Amino acid sequence: MRSDNLHNLKDDMTAFVEGHGMRRFPGYIGEDLPTIVWKDEDNPDAWKDFVELAKSAGAPFLTMEEMVLTKEDLDFIIERLKEGIYNDDLDDARWLRTYIGKTGFLQLGFAHQGTLFVYETSTEWYDRYQRVLDTAEAIGGLLIEDDDDE
C-alpha cells in the first residue's frame, strides 16, 4: 500500500543521495525535454537503484523536486472548476483538502551523455490532483480563447 505523504521518503532520499557523496540540485525535469523514465516495477526501493546508477554514471548531482499540496493551489482549482459544469471534478478537488500540506510527488533526475534520466513516484491522491488540475487548466484555456474572440 502506498503512503499518502511522501515527506519521509524525501528525507530518506536526501540522506541516501548525500550518503553517496552526491549533491542535490533543486529542479524539475519537464516533459518537454528528452528523458528516459525509470520503470520501478512496484519495487518501493527502486529509487535507491536509480541513485546508485547515477553515481556509477559519474553524475556529480541529482535534480530533486517535490510537490506539496497548498491551500492556494487547491483554492485556485476549485474556483476554476466552479466556472464550468464539472461537478465530479469539483467534488474531487474538495476531497483533496485532506491532503493540504502533504507531499504527493517526488522526482529525481540526472544527465548522462546528453540524455536525462528520471525517477518519479507519486501518491494516489496526487494522480487524482493532476487529473483535476488538467481539467481546471483546460477551463482556463477555454476562457482565454473566448476573450481573444471578442
C-alpha positions in Angstrom: 0.0 0.0 0.0 1.4 3.4 -1.0 1.6 6.2 1.6 -0.5 9.3 1.2 2.5 11.5 2.2 6.0 11.1 0.6 7.7 13.5 3.0 9.5 10.8 4.9 10.6 9.2 1.6 12.0 12.6 0.5 14.0 12.7 3.7 15.3 9.1 3.1 16.2 10.1 -0.5 18.1 13.2 0.7 20.1 11.2 3.2 20.8 8.4 0.7 22.0 10.8 -2.0 24.2 12.8 0.3 25.5 9.5 1.8 26.8 8.6 -1.6 28.7 11.9 -1.7 26.4 13.4 -4.3 24.8 16.8 -4.2 21.1 17.7 -4.8 20.0 20.4 -7.3 16.5 21.7 -6.7 14.8 21.5 -10.0 12.2 19.7 -12.1 12.9 18.0 -15.4 9.8 18.7 -17.5 8.1 16.7 -20.1 9.3 18.9 -22.9 12.9 17.6 -22.6 14.1 14.3 -24.0 14.0 11.9 -21.0 14.1 8.3 -20.1 11.8 7.4 -17.2 12.9 4.7 -14.7 10.5 1.8 -14.5 10.3 0.7 -10.9 8.0 -2.3 -11.4 6.5 -1.9 -8.0 9.8 -2.0 -6.1 9.5 0.5 -3.3 13.3 0.8 -3.1 13.9 1.3 -6.8 14.9 4.9 -6.2 18.0 3.6 -4.4 19.0 1.7 -7.6 18.4 4.9 -9.5 20.7 6.9 -7.2 23.4 4.2 -7.4 23.1 4.2 -11.2 23.6 8.0 -11.2 26.7 7.7 -9.1 28.2 4.9 -11.3 27.5 7.0 -14.4 29.6 9.8 -12.8 26.8 12.2 -12.1 28.0 14.8 -9.6 24.5 15.7 -8.6 20.8 14.7 -8.9 18.0 17.1 -9.5 15.3 16.7 -6.9 11.7 18.1 -7.0 8.8 17.6 -4.7 5.2 18.8 -4.8 3.4 19.7 -1.6 -0.3 20.5 -1.9 -1.0 24.0 -0.8 -4.3 25.6 0.1 -3.7 28.3 -2.5 -3.2 25.7 -5.3 -6.4 23.9 -4.3 -8.4 27.1 -3.9 -7.4 28.1 -7.4 -8.5 24.8 -8.9 -11.8 24.9 -7.0 -12.6 28.5 -8.3 -11.7 27.5 -11.8 -13.9 24.4 -11.7 -16.8 26.5 -10.3 -16.8 28.4 -13.6 -17.7 25.2 -15.5 -20.0 22.3 -15.2 -17.5 19.9 -13.8 -19.3 18.7 -10.7 -17.4 15.4 -10.4 -14.0 17.2 -10.7 -15.2 19.9 -8.2 -16.1 17.2 -5.7 -12.7 15.6 -6.2 -11.0 18.9 -5.7 -12.9 19.5 -2.5 -12.0 16.0 -1.4 -8.3 16.8 -1.8 -8.4 19.3 1.1 -7.5 16.4 3.3 -4.0 16.3 1.7 -3.1 20.0 2.1 0.5 20.2 3.4 1.3 16.6 2.3 4.0 15.7 -0.3 2.4 13.9 -3.2 5.1 13.8 -5.8 8.9 13.3 -5.9 11.2 13.4 -8.9 14.9 12.6 -9.1 16.9 13.1 -12.2 20.4 13.3 -13.7 22.0 13.9 -17.1 24.3 11.4 -18.8 25.8 11.7 -22.3 23.1 14.1 -23.4 20.2 12.2 -22.0 18.1 13.0 -18.9 17.2 10.1 -16.7 14.3 10.5 -14.3 12.8 8.6 -11.4 9.3 9.7 -10.3 6.9 8.5 -7.6 3.5 9.8 -6.6 0.6 9.1 -4.3 -2.8 8.1 -5.5 -4.2 11.5 -4.4 -1.6 13.3 -6.4 -2.6 11.4 -9.5 -6.2 12.5 -8.9 -5.0 16.1 -8.2 -3.2 16.1 -11.6 -6.4 15.0 -13.4 -8.4 17.7 -11.7 -5.7 20.3 -12.4 -5.7 19.4 -16.1 -9.4 20.0 -16.2 -9.1 23.3 -14.4 -6.3 24.4 -16.8 -8.4 23.4 -19.8 -11.2 25.5 -18.5 -8.7 28.4 -18.2 -7.6 27.8 -21.8 -11.2 27.9 -22.9 -11.8 31.2 -21.1 -8.7 32.7 -22.6 -9.8 31.7 -26.1 -13.2 33.2 -25.6 -11.6 36.5 -24.6 -9.5 36.5 -27.7 -12.5 36.2 -29.9 -14.2 39.3 -28.5 
